Amino acid sequence: MSQWQRFSELIFEENRLLGELGDAALTLTEALVANVPARIVSAERQLESKRVLHGMAYAQRIAMQRRGFGQLNLRQVCAYAPPALRRKLYATVYALSTRGIALRLTVQNNKALILAGMDRLARTVQVLQRASTEQTGTYRRRGIIPPPTGSVLVSRRA
């Protein structure tokens, strides 16, 4: 097997695994929207396993690329490929960049969903704190107790 065939196999495998990683990220998005904890945990585990697999494939491809071409980027390396492989390699590089962009957007969306959930949780805790301290008859010797500024879990007053 020639080195170019091995290199093209590594790029094709990386592209396939990046597609699976993107699908796993979309599954996590669906689980976050559905707000079912068991689905979120399962989707997160699946996403992490796909991320590790893609990372290994990427590392193998980068190692081979660095050994053969130094600091050239992937498009520059494809320019050196034999004519029979060049078109397929360029198409795969285009697919890699497109899938990378899609994955970045999905990850940003997932982060926004997680932050929104954390914000809802913080607002819920504030309402619970206010409800527990703003009852009638709750006062100190020299005035009314102000609403707590600490967390329910770790309060500065505890």
Contacts in CASP RR format, 6 or more apart in sequence:
PFRMAT RR
TARGET T0000
AUTHOR 0000-0000-0000
METHOD contacts of the structure
MODEL  1
MSQWQRFSELIFEENRLLGELGDAALTLTEALVANVPARIVSAERQLESK
RVLHGMAYAQRIAMQRRGFGQLNLRQVCAYAPPALRRKLYATVYALSTRG
IALRLTVQNNKALILAGMDRLARTVQVLQRASTEQTGTYRRRGIIPPPTG
SVLVSRRA
3 64 0 8 1.000
4 81 0 8 1.000
4 82 0 8 1.000
4 85 0 8 1.000
5 85 0 8 1.000
6 64 0 8 1.000
7 61 0 8 1.000
7 64 0 8 1.000
7 65 0 8 1.000
7 77 0 8 1.000
8 81 0 8 1.000
8 85 0 8 1.000
8 88 0 8 1.000
8 89 0 8 1.000
8 92 0 8 1.000
10 57 0 8 1.000
10 60 0 8 1.000
10 61 0 8 1.000
10 64 0 8 1.000
11 61 0 8 1.000
11 74 0 8 1.000
11 89 0 8 1.000
11 92 0 8 1.000
11 93 0 8 1.000
11 96 0 8 1.000
12 92 0 8 1.000
13 57 0 8 1.000
14 54 0 8 1.000
14 57 0 8 1.000
14 58 0 8 1.000
14 61 0 8 1.000
14 96 0 8 1.000
15 92 0 8 1.000
15 95 0 8 1.000
15 96 0 8 1.000
15 99 0 8 1.000
17 50 0 8 1.000
17 53 0 8 1.000
17 54 0 8 1.000
17 55 0 8 1.000
17 57 0 8 1.000
18 54 0 8 1.000
18 96 0 8 1.000
18 99 0 8 1.000
18 100 0 8 1.000
18 103 0 8 1.000
19 99 0 8 1.000
19 103 0 8 1.000
20 50 0 8 1.000
20 53 0 8 1.000
20 54 0 8 1.000
21 47 0 8 1.000
21 50 0 8 1.000
21 51 0 8 1.000
21 53 0 8 1.000
21 54 0 8 1.000
21 103 0 8 1.000
22 50 0 8 1.000
22 99 0 8 1.000
22 102 0 8 1.000
22 103 0 8 1.000
22 106 0 8 1.000
24 43 0 8 1.000
24 46 0 8 1.000
24 47 0 8 1.000
24 50 0 8 1.000
24 51 0 8 1.000
25 47 0 8 1.000
25 103 0 8 1.000
25 106 0 8 1.000
25 107 0 8 1.000
25 110 0 8 1.000
26 106 0 8 1.000
27 43 0 8 1.000
27 46 0 8 1.000
27 47 0 8 1.000
28 40 0 8 1.000
28 43 0 8 1.000
28 44 0 8 1.000
28 46 0 8 1.000
28 47 0 8 1.000
28 110 0 8 1.000
29 106 0 8 1.000
29 109 0 8 1.000
29 110 0 8 1.000
29 113 0 8 1.000
30 39 0 8 1.000
30 43 0 8 1.000
31 39 0 8 1.000
31 40 0 8 1.000
31 42 0 8 1.000
31 43 0 8 1.000
32 40 0 8 1.000
32 110 0 8 1.000
32 113 0 8 1.000
32 114 0 8 1.000
33 113 0 8 1.000
65 72 0 8 1.000
65 74 0 8 1.000
65 77 0 8 1.000
69 76 0 8 1.000
69 77 0 8 1.000
69 80 0 8 1.000
74 93 0 8 1.000
74 96 0 8 1.000
75 90 0 8 1.000
75 93 0 8 1.000
78 86 0 8 1.000
78 89 0 8 1.000
78 90 0 8 1.000
78 93 0 8 1.000
79 86 0 8 1.000
81 89 0 8 1.000
125 151 0 8 1.000
125 152 0 8 1.000
128 152 0 8 1.000
129 147 0 8 1.000
129 148 0 8 1.000
129 150 0 8 1.000
129 152 0 8 1.000
130 147 0 8 1.000
133 145 0 8 1.000
133 147 0 8 1.000
133 148 0 8 1.000
134 147 0 8 1.000
138 144 0 8 1.000
138 145 0 8 1.000
139 145 0 8 1.000
148 155 0 8 1.000
148 157 0 8 1.000
149 156 0 8 1.000
150 156 0 8 1.000
150 157 0 8 1.000
END
